């Protein structure tokens, strides 16, 4: 399942083009340099981010300071705290830019309230929730059933832009292997 296109989802929810433009007119632009945080672990994830250009990653941090990437997002992806635990408690993960990134952002509760006023929130939310569950099941399957070489091949076949835009050590973390192992297997026949 591909990441939902927010404009299509909003249109399917019943919003007109003008209503969509009005919704996003109150978003504020922010620029982030590579490795700069949009959200640190322990902070409240209380914003919606629309990526204009660039890429971001969500990651977990071990007590020893080791990062483990969980998701990547790119241009035109709308990123928000889908799960209640993500928006109601201190974040269990961080969000950082993978390259120079510009996002438009708005507080989550403002965004949700506006969609509720159009009776569009439930449809909108369900589409992103379905994507998130599918992504988690696919990733879990990949990590638990494929060997390391197969994980790389699967990712290259299904998410090739990661290999063009994201550093190898970040991809290795996402695939659950060391950068050395990733590099060796990536280039092996």
Order of alpha helices (4+ residues) and beta strands (2+ residues): alpha-alpha-beta-beta-beta-beta-beta-beta-alpha-beta-beta-alpha-alpha-alpha-alpha-alpha-alpha
